[in-house]
Amino acid sequence: MHKSNHHAIRMLLQQYNDGLTVSELAERSGKDRASITNALKGMPDVYIDRWISCRQWAAVWCVVVPPKNCPRPKPKMEKHNDRTRTKPTRPSSDVCYGWTTST
């Protein structure tokens, strides 16, 4: 079993707000590109922000920074819906084959 690179990659991406390519991540972390690529695929909090053209197209990866405090929503108070109306009921003698007779 090997140690995951997720934490190291996450910390690097948080330091560079503009994002890093796989090559830049590998250079700064000292890991090989293949392990960086595999780790990025398994991280739900990273995304490709844009593509840049070096010798070939390279993805620039960024990390989602969660808010420090996300308060829970307060329960809604039950409100009376003024737009709902109850239709007055008609006696069955006014209904003929599904149609109401005019009154």
Secondary structure by P-SEA (a helix, b strand, c coil): ccccaaaaaaaaaaaccccccaaaaaaaacccaaaaaaaaaaccccccccccccccbbbbbbbbbcccccccccccccccccccccccccccccccccccccc
